Structure formats: C-alpha cells, structure tokens
Amino acid sequence: MSALVSVRNLTRIFDVSKPWLNRLIERLPRALLKAVHDVSFEIEEKTIYGLVGESGSGKSTIGKMIVGLLPPTDGSVEVGGVNLFTEADPARVAKTRSDIQMIFQDPYASLNPRWRVRAIIEEPVTVLGGDTGGLAERLLEQVGLSASDAGKYPHEFSGGQRQRICVARALASKPKLLVCDEPTSALDVSVQAQVLNLMSDLQEELGLTYLLISHDLTVVQHMATKVGVLYLGRLVEEAPREDLFTSPKHPYTRMLLEAAPRLDGFGRQVDPPRGEIPDPINPPSGCAFHPRCPLAVDRCKSEPPQMRDIGQTRVACHMA
Amino acid sequence: MAERVLRVADLTVEIPTRHAVLRPVDQVGFDIAAGEVLGVVGESGAGKSMTGNAVIGLLDPPARITGGQITLHGERIDNLPADQMRRIRGNEIGMVFQDPLTSLNPLLTVREQLTETILQHLPVSKAEAEARALAGLEEVGIPAAARRLDAYPHQFSGGMRQRVVIALALCAEPSLIIADEPTTALDVSVQAQIIALLKRLCRERGTAVMLITHDMGVIAEAADRVAVMYAGRLAELGDVRDVLTNPAHPYTAGLMASTPLAAQGHHRLNQIPGTMPRLDAIPDGCAFNPRCPRVADKCRKEPRPRVEEGDRASCWFPLQEAVA
C-alpha cells in the first residue's frame, strides 16, 4: 500500500500578539502560539486515520493545512505526491484540490441557508466547470436522502440529514481524501450512528481515504485503522487502532483512555487526571506533558523526546 | 433508605402556541433521595433540561407547569410565588449549567460573586462569608484558592470555571443540586475531574444530585439511578446498572446499541430509524411507535403505559420483565 497523504515536519505558528502600539506601551513581547509542532505522519490509501486530542492540541489546524486552507509555517503536506503550496503546475493543483474534500462539525453553519440543496451539492463540480446533470439527485440517494430533496433549502432538514447533505457535497467532485473535522460532535448518538455507518459504507464502496479528526475516543476507536494522539501541537503517539487502545505506550494516551467515561464503569472510582492543558504560548520545557506525567523524571524537563518506533507504535516519550 | 429529597409526580409542562399546545414534558415522575445521583438522559428535544428548569422554577414563559406536583422535603414548590421560590433556589436547590463562562458575571471577581451569594442566602457576617467563600473554593479543588479569590472568571480555565460554578451552587449548602450538562463543554480529562468532584461532594455532604446529560458514559460512571426521556416522556426509570446492561424499553436498547462504545468489534453501529418527533407531531399511543422494532397495533392506539412503582419501562412490550 502506498501513502496518499504524507505530512512531514509540519509546523504552524500563529502570531497572537497584541497590536504593536499596545506592545510598545505595555512593553509586551511578541506572543507566538505554536499550534502544530514538528508533526509527521502518513495516511495509507483507503484507510481511516484518526487524529485525537483535547482542545488546543492542534488537530483542526493540521486538518486545515492538509486541505490547503492554511499554509504551513514549516514542513510540508503532500497529497498524492503534490504539495499544494509549492506545486507550479496549475492543472495538477486543480486536480489535487478536487481530490480533497472536507466535512465540518456543524451542519447548521456549513450549509448556505440561501442556496437550494442542488446548488450546494453541485458547487464543487461547477467551480471546475464539470458536468452536473443529475449529479445532486444521484448523490442524495447515495447518502440515504431522496432525489426530490434537491429542490429544498437546508432549513427543511434535521441535523443528521444536513450532515448527509455535507457528505453528498464532499463526494461530488469524486475525491480520494475526505478530511472530517468532528463530523458527528454536534449530533445525537442515534443520529451519530447513522452518519458513522454511512461514512463506513461509502468508504468501502468508493475506496475513500479519511482523516477523521475527533475529540471523542469512542468514535475514533470505532472507525479508525490507525490513530495519532496529539498533545499541545505535538504528535505523542501513533499506532494501529488495536495497539493504541489495548496497550497505549505514552502516559498521556493512557491518561486519556483512563479518563474517558465507560458504559460499564458503574461506580468506577477513577483517579482523575492531574492538572490541565498548559498555556500553549508558554509550553513547558522538554516534554510538554511532564508537569502532568506520573512517570516524569529530570530528563523529561530538559530534553524533548524524539519519536521512536516500538513495534508498530511510534511514541515520543523517554520512559515508554 | 435515605430521606427522599425531591419528588416529582406527573409533571406536565405546556407551551401554548398559535397553532397548538405543545407539551415538552408530559406526565413525568421520579424522586431523588439524599446522597443519590439521578441521571436524566435523552437526546436533544427529549425534555430533560425543561424538566430541570421546571423543578427550579425557571421556565421561560409562555412555558408553564400545567399538571403534577413537585415536592421538596415533602413540601410543594411548584405553586410557590416568585419571591418564595427565589429563596428556595440557591438555599435549597443549587444549579450548575453547561457553559461555565455564561453562568458567571465577568465584571465581578470570584470573591465578590461567592460572598454576595452567601450573604444573600445565609445569616452570616461579611467576614464569615469571605471565610466560607475561601473554604468553598478549596473544597472544589482550586489550587492556591486564597490567591485565586480575587481573579475574574476570564482568568480561569474552563475546568476551573466550572469548579467555581459548583462552589457557587454549593455555598448555601443546598440539599439538591441540578447539574444540566455540567461537563459537555469540557475536555475528557477535565470532565473526569468534574465528575469525580460531583460524586465526592454528593457522598460527603449527602446532597441529592439531578444530573442531566446526553452522554451515556457519564451516566454509567456517575449516576445511581437513571431516567431515560423520549419526546417529553419518561421511557424508562431504574437502577443504572439494570437499565444500561438490560434495557427494558426498546428506545433505551436502541440508544445503547448505537453508541460506539457498546458496539466494539462490530463493524456497523445499530441505527434507530428516523428521528425524534417534533413537539407538534407526537404520534398517538406510544411516542416511540413509528421507530420501534417491536411495534404492535396496541402501541399505535392505546395511550402508553406510564412508569409506575415497580414498572421500569413505559412500554406495552418491554424487553425485560419488571423486577419487583
């Protein structure tokens, strides 16, 4: 199998400083937020790569850089061998762009309320001047809605149905890669089940590759082939699903798995995790997780751990 | 059995509209004992928050209670005038809402908000109130509480803010806390901390907790008993272990099977076909009948059976026999 997406040493820094006059008067330094820090991973063709992390871990920023919505500060993203930001041939850029589509979290915010469903679904094809005859109707049926829905407006649909419309739109340009940023976080469990089932069916039918970004470990555990865990913009562990959920190597992954509520956790007495996610503008020295880590030693405070291979797992921890 | 703190019987809330009278809460009944956590679970629109708001007397007009009774320590509170209800709210019932930032006043320090609330509810001096404020913050696990007292809400992180809100809810030592989605806005690791905190306070102080959430995992870990709501009605009520492992109502069963946690190892999740009915189109008979795999003629015609003592599920054909 070959890699469809390869992310190399990806870094993104946001300037979150106050305006220059405030800085001058209040004598503040420039504030730089390293949202993504030296992240590398590959996504094999026709697999689902799950990216998990808590808020501020940089998972959405990585998603945006992969689809080309945000330029990286450093490092590169290649999708099908093309780097969208450096590729000189406009035809290859256009081709690659239509190979990548995105599904967003909030189906209420990501559909234009003034457009009919047909126009929404056909847009990725119309912008490239493609043929849209019967396309919307066919896609609507593929995602489990009816062809007659094409003439309706988004407000006529429930949350789950809207997310199906988002999926139909994402499929319109026959993409290879779907970047799904929290696709079911805004939905109820029973509706979430419908959308997740639809996503797995389509993946098998059409041979799609997904990057599934989620804070919900259960969704990732259900869907993903391989999982990457982010903490404060750094990839701390990456492993095939079974390995990650049965024998997590990084103490942060263990903490996350332990903290997640379990359906059979009746009266479970857990030691809740220590501390909170630190300020990303001034992250801790060395390993960013050391202030909360039960295994931390002096070395963790000074030396940032490098990614190491342990079996199928890649982990960035001195103690693993 | 511990003392019964809250009893809700046949509670009905109606919203009159131009076209019809909507019934977001329809003859719901349950009780909560001291030191017990009752989980109220359901999908959006099931009426769980509306039930909580009815109990604390914070229904937004035109929604109003049109039937049933709410009793706190044996005394009716659903028909009290507004000024008496105000005293009960905070003194007897504490509240924790989903979004900690909007439940705190951004212009006042945490010290001001806590002492103001304590002085409002308890006959103590200002100095005594400040001492209690500090003790409150320490109890909910805010590090360096003395220093943090003079901070403003925006200077706290989300999890710390929710702790402040819990300290506020507890400061007048209420016997009942209503927590409406208290961890939904928080990250997993912080969620675990807040749930552990709620459980500890409930155990140590004997406070009754009504925990409203859509997350079955949170219910499993935190609740002693669980009430499952669907379309404004109680679908199932019982011991959390029984309800979650051997659901009696087909809706509960469907809900459990559609969570990815329960479906581990299976390729597909169970789907409940369709969606929850809108309030103006609740079907006759059992509200769940159009989506139910076990539906029979009786379910479409006869009004649903209600959850009574001993009967766990509001269903004509429950999956489990009632446990006596």
Interface residues (C-beta under 8 A of the other chain):
Chain A: E54 S55 S158 G160 D188 V189 S190 V191 Q192 A193 Q194 L196 N197 S200 H215 L217 T218 V219 Q221 H222 M223 M255 L256 E258 A259 A260 P261 R262 L263 D264 G265 F266 G267 R268 V270 P272 P273 E276 I277
Chain B: E43 S44 S157 G159 M160 D187 V188 S189 V190 Q191 A192 Q193 I195 A196 L197 H214 D215 M216 G217 V218 A220 E221 V240 R241 L244 T245 G254 L255 M256 S258 T259 P260 L261 A262 A263 Q264 H267 R268 L269 N270 Q271 I272 T275 M276
